[in-house]
Amino acid sequence: MLQKISYLKYLIYSIFIYSQLNFSQELNCNVTVNYSLVNQTESKIFRELENKIEEFVNSKKWTNKIYKDFEKINCSFFITVLDYSNNSFRANFDINSFRPVLNSSFDSNNFLFRDNGVNFKFDTNQSIIFSETKFESDLSSLLAFYSLIIIGYDNDTFSKNSGMDNYLFAKKILDFSSSFSNTQMWTPSYSGGRINKFWLIDNLTSSNYQTIKQINYNYHLNGLDLIIDDEALAKQNIETYLKNFESINRFRPNSLLQQMFFQSKSDEIFNLFLNFQNKSKIEGLKQLLINVAPFYSNKWEKL
């Protein structure tokens, strides 16, 4: 009898622990490793890299918040291997996260960033290990860095500036890595000295770019999230928030966060306002978009 009671206690405890694990992680990440650019007949190491990165990102708990399955952030890491030799990799990382739109089945592109020329080592016989208190490897630091930014960027679309703790943790990883890594990819001068990890986290933590973070927040919460219940109001709000880019453009034109916003949102904005009935308004919006996001002028001209 005692043995049965003990077994039941063990079973209940195991179910409880499993449920906590199942509802704790924040990310639902799909990882793809593309090695078509390197001359390798043996694909095992690339498949193993893909599997271990996916396992690491999806099993690691990054915050104290418990996420249910439907709350997990859908994201992807698309890794293009540029060079590989003796467990040393050079690759481009394309990181993308998605944010659900209220009362719909649509997921909006949220965080979208390319990190070019990433250097790291990976051995199939070793696990990917991350420590909050010491540098373990470029790969684990890189994955932790972007996982935290994805979470912070998602948080910022639901509550103003709620991602700051995640960004500060990511900054701590960057500072630690820049001191102990053998590569230069954590430094401000890397990859042309403008679009890299250093300036990404600098923009996300600096008050100078608070306006862009507020635009992204309002675009989602008071724009896209209203689109099902009140499409006219949602579009009116989105147009109002986009106008805020004009003010920041005077002082910090074409900033990294502004580029990221339009990289992720240009198609979405175009589709929202395509065939818009109010011709006078669409002309004003078109000129605004050409001014603040000139790279997509050919697209805006078709509105």
C-alpha positions as CSV (number, residue, x, y, z in Angstrom):
1,M,0.0,0.0,0.0
2,L,2.8,2.4,1.0
3,Q,4.6,1.5,-2.2
4,K,1.4,2.4,-4.2
5,I,1.1,5.7,-2.4
6,S,4.7,6.5,-3.1
7,Y,4.3,5.7,-6.7
8,L,1.3,7.9,-7.0
9,K,3.1,10.8,-5.4
10,Y,6.0,10.3,-7.8
11,L,3.6,10.2,-10.7
12,I,1.8,13.4,-9.7
13,Y,5.1,15.1,-9.1
14,S,6.4,14.0,-12.5
15,I,3.2,15.3,-14.2
16,F,3.5,18.6,-12.4
17,I,7.2,19.0,-13.3
18,Y,6.5,18.1,-16.9
19,S,3.6,20.6,-17.1
20,Q,5.8,23.3,-15.7
21,L,8.5,22.5,-18.3
22,N,6.0,22.3,-21.1
23,F,4.6,25.7,-20.2
24,S,7.7,27.6,-19.3
25,Q,9.8,28.1,-22.4
26,E,9.2,31.3,-24.4
27,L,10.2,30.4,-27.9
28,N,8.9,28.1,-30.6
29,C,11.8,28.3,-33.0
30,N,12.3,26.7,-36.4
31,V,16.0,26.4,-37.4
32,T,17.3,25.8,-40.9
33,V,20.9,25.4,-41.8
34,N,21.7,25.9,-45.5
35,Y,25.1,24.5,-46.4
36,S,24.7,24.6,-50.2
37,L,27.4,27.2,-50.6
38,V,30.1,25.0,-49.1
39,N,31.7,22.0,-50.9
40,Q,30.8,19.3,-48.4
41,T,29.7,15.8,-49.2
42,E,29.1,14.9,-45.6
43,S,25.9,16.6,-44.3
44,K,25.8,15.0,-40.8
45,I,27.5,17.9,-39.0
46,F,25.1,20.5,-40.6
47,R,22.0,18.4,-39.6
48,E,23.4,18.0,-36.2
49,L,24.1,21.8,-35.9
50,E,20.5,22.4,-37.0
51,N,19.0,20.0,-34.5
52,K,21.2,21.1,-31.5
53,I,20.5,24.8,-32.1
54,E,16.7,24.2,-32.3
55,E,16.9,22.0,-29.1
56,F,18.9,24.6,-27.3
57,V,16.7,27.6,-28.2
58,N,13.4,25.8,-27.6
59,S,14.4,24.1,-24.3
60,K,16.2,26.9,-22.6
61,K,14.2,29.1,-20.2
62,W,15.2,32.7,-20.7
63,T,12.9,34.6,-18.3
64,N,10.9,34.1,-15.1
65,K,7.6,34.3,-16.9
66,I,5.7,31.1,-17.6
67,Y,4.5,30.8,-21.2
68,K,1.6,28.5,-22.2
69,D,2.0,26.8,-25.6
70,F,-0.3,29.3,-27.4
71,E,1.7,32.2,-25.9
72,K,5.1,31.0,-27.2
73,I,6.8,33.3,-29.7
74,N,7.1,31.8,-33.2
75,C,10.5,32.6,-34.7
76,S,13.1,31.2,-37.1
77,F,16.8,31.1,-37.5
78,F,17.9,30.7,-41.1
79,I,21.6,30.0,-41.1
80,T,23.6,30.1,-44.4
81,V,27.0,28.5,-44.0
82,L,29.6,30.5,-46.0
83,D,32.7,28.6,-44.9
84,Y,33.4,25.5,-42.9
85,S,36.6,23.8,-41.9
86,N,37.7,21.7,-38.9
87,N,34.5,22.5,-36.8
88,S,34.9,26.3,-37.5
89,F,32.0,28.0,-39.2
90,R,31.4,31.3,-40.9
91,A,27.8,32.0,-41.6
92,N,25.0,34.5,-42.1
93,F,22.2,34.4,-39.5
94,D,18.7,35.6,-40.6
95,I,16.5,35.9,-37.5
96,N,12.8,36.5,-37.7
97,S,10.0,36.5,-35.1
98,F,6.3,36.8,-35.6
99,R,3.6,38.4,-33.5
100,P,-0.1,37.3,-33.6
101,V,-2.8,39.8,-34.6
102,L,-5.7,39.9,-32.2
103,N,-8.8,38.0,-33.2
104,S,-7.2,36.6,-36.4
105,S,-5.1,33.7,-37.6
106,F,-2.5,36.2,-39.0
107,D,1.0,36.5,-37.7
108,S,2.8,39.7,-38.4
109,N,6.6,39.9,-39.0
110,N,8.0,41.6,-35.9
111,F,11.8,41.2,-35.4
112,L,13.7,40.8,-38.6
113,F,17.5,41.0,-38.7
114,R,20.4,39.7,-40.6
115,D,23.8,39.1,-38.9
116,N,26.5,38.7,-41.5
117,G,29.7,36.8,-41.2
118,V,29.2,35.2,-37.9
119,N,32.1,33.1,-36.7
120,F,31.7,30.1,-34.3
121,K,32.9,26.6,-33.5
122,F,30.7,23.5,-33.3
123,D,31.5,19.9,-32.5
124,T,28.9,17.2,-32.8
125,N,30.3,15.5,-29.7
126,Q,29.6,18.5,-27.5
127,S,26.5,20.1,-26.2
128,I,25.7,23.8,-26.6
129,I,26.2,25.2,-23.2
130,F,25.3,28.7,-21.9
131,S,26.2,30.3,-18.6
132,E,25.0,33.7,-17.3
133,T,28.2,34.2,-15.4
134,K,30.9,33.2,-17.8
135,F,31.6,33.0,-21.5
136,E,31.2,29.5,-22.9
137,S,31.2,29.9,-26.7
138,D,30.4,32.3,-29.5
139,L,27.6,30.0,-30.6
140,S,25.8,29.8,-27.2
141,S,26.3,33.5,-26.6
142,L,24.9,34.3,-30.1
143,L,21.8,32.2,-29.6
144,A,21.2,33.6,-26.1
145,F,21.7,37.1,-27.4
146,Y,19.1,36.9,-30.1
147,S,16.6,34.8,-28.1
148,L,16.5,37.6,-25.5
149,I,16.1,40.2,-28.1
150,I,13.2,38.3,-29.7
151,I,11.5,38.1,-26.4
152,G,12.1,41.7,-25.5
153,Y,10.9,42.9,-29.0
154,D,7.8,40.8,-28.6
155,N,7.1,42.2,-25.1
156,D,7.5,45.7,-26.4
157,T,4.5,45.3,-28.7
158,F,2.2,44.4,-25.8
159,S,3.4,46.8,-23.1
160,K,5.5,49.9,-23.5
161,N,9.2,49.4,-22.8
162,S,8.5,46.0,-21.2
163,G,11.4,44.4,-23.1
164,M,14.1,46.5,-21.5
165,D,15.2,43.8,-19.0
166,N,15.6,41.3,-21.9
167,Y,17.7,43.9,-23.8
168,L,19.9,44.6,-20.8
169,F,20.5,40.9,-20.3
170,A,21.4,40.7,-24.0
171,K,23.8,43.6,-23.6
172,K,25.5,41.9,-20.7
173,I,26.1,38.9,-23.0
174,L,27.5,41.1,-25.7
175,D,29.8,42.9,-23.2
176,F,31.0,39.6,-21.8
177,S,31.5,38.1,-25.3
178,S,33.4,41.1,-26.6
179,S,35.9,40.6,-23.7
180,F,36.4,36.9,-24.0
181,S,35.7,35.9,-27.6
182,N,38.5,35.3,-30.0
183,T,36.5,36.9,-32.8
184,Q,35.7,40.6,-33.5
185,M,32.0,40.1,-34.3
186,W,30.9,41.5,-30.9
187,T,32.6,44.8,-31.5
188,P,31.1,48.1,-32.7
189,S,33.3,48.2,-35.9
190,Y,32.3,44.7,-37.1
191,S,30.6,44.3,-40.5
192,G,31.0,47.8,-41.6
193,G,30.5,49.4,-38.2
194,R,26.8,50.1,-38.5
195,I,24.5,47.0,-38.8
196,N,25.8,44.6,-36.2
197,K,25.0,43.2,-32.7
198,F,26.7,46.1,-30.9
199,W,24.6,48.8,-32.6
200,L,21.4,46.7,-32.5
201,I,21.5,46.5,-28.7
202,D,22.7,50.1,-28.4
203,N,19.6,51.2,-30.3
204,L,17.3,49.0,-28.3
205,T,18.6,50.3,-24.9
206,S,19.1,54.0,-25.8
207,S,16.5,56.6,-25.1
208,N,17.4,58.2,-28.4
209,Y,15.3,55.6,-30.2
210,Q,12.4,55.4,-27.8
211,T,10.1,57.0,-30.4
212,I,10.6,54.1,-32.8
213,K,9.9,51.6,-30.2
214,Q,6.7,53.4,-29.4
215,I,5.7,53.4,-33.0
216,N,6.2,49.7,-33.2
217,Y,4.1,49.3,-30.0
218,N,1.2,51.4,-31.3
219,Y,1.4,49.9,-34.7
220,H,0.6,46.5,-33.3
221,L,-1.6,47.2,-30.2
222,N,-3.6,50.2,-31.5
223,G,-3.3,49.4,-35.2
224,L,-3.1,45.7,-36.3
225,D,-5.0,44.4,-33.2
226,L,-8.0,46.6,-34.1
227,I,-8.1,45.6,-37.8
228,I,-10.7,42.9,-37.4
229,D,-13.1,44.9,-35.2
230,D,-12.6,48.3,-36.8
231,E,-10.6,48.4,-40.0
232,A,-11.1,52.1,-40.6
233,L,-9.9,53.1,-37.2
234,A,-7.0,50.7,-37.3
235,K,-5.7,52.2,-40.6
236,Q,-6.2,55.7,-39.4
237,N,-4.2,54.9,-36.3
238,I,-1.4,53.3,-38.3
239,E,-1.1,56.3,-40.6
240,T,-0.9,58.6,-37.5
241,Y,1.9,56.5,-35.9
242,L,3.9,56.3,-39.2
243,K,3.9,60.1,-39.2
244,N,6.1,60.0,-36.1
245,F,8.9,58.7,-38.2
246,E,9.2,62.3,-39.7
247,S,10.3,63.8,-36.4
248,I,13.0,61.2,-35.6
249,N,14.1,61.3,-39.2
250,R,15.2,64.9,-38.8
251,F,17.6,64.0,-36.0
252,R,18.5,60.3,-36.6
253,P,17.7,59.6,-40.3
254,N,17.6,56.0,-41.5
255,S,18.5,54.6,-38.1
256,L,19.0,50.8,-37.6
257,L,15.6,50.4,-35.8
258,Q,13.9,52.4,-38.5
259,Q,15.4,50.1,-41.2
260,M,14.3,47.1,-39.3
261,F,10.8,48.3,-38.9
262,F,10.3,48.8,-42.7
263,Q,12.1,45.6,-43.6
264,S,9.6,43.7,-41.5
265,K,6.5,45.9,-42.3
266,S,6.9,47.2,-45.9
267,D,4.9,44.4,-47.5
268,E,2.3,44.5,-44.7
269,I,1.8,48.3,-45.0
270,F,1.6,48.1,-48.7
271,N,-1.1,45.4,-48.6
272,L,-3.1,47.3,-45.9
273,F,-3.4,50.5,-47.9
274,L,-3.5,49.0,-51.4
275,N,-6.7,50.1,-53.2
276,F,-7.5,52.5,-50.3
277,Q,-10.6,54.4,-51.2
278,N,-9.6,57.9,-49.9
279,K,-7.3,59.1,-52.7
280,S,-6.3,62.3,-51.1
281,K,-5.2,60.5,-47.9
282,I,-3.3,57.8,-49.8
283,E,-1.3,60.5,-51.6
284,G,-0.3,62.0,-48.3
285,L,0.6,58.6,-46.9
286,K,2.5,57.7,-50.1
287,Q,4.7,60.9,-49.8
288,L,5.3,60.2,-46.1
289,L,6.5,56.7,-46.8
290,I,8.7,57.8,-49.7
291,N,10.3,60.3,-47.3
292,V,10.9,58.0,-44.3
293,A,11.5,54.8,-46.2
294,P,12.9,55.7,-49.6
295,F,14.4,52.3,-50.2
296,Y,10.9,51.0,-50.8
297,S,9.8,53.9,-53.1
298,N,9.0,51.7,-56.0
299,K,6.5,49.8,-53.8
300,W,5.0,53.0,-52.3
301,E,4.5,54.5,-55.8
302,K,2.1,51.6,-56.6
303,L,-0.3,52.5,-53.8
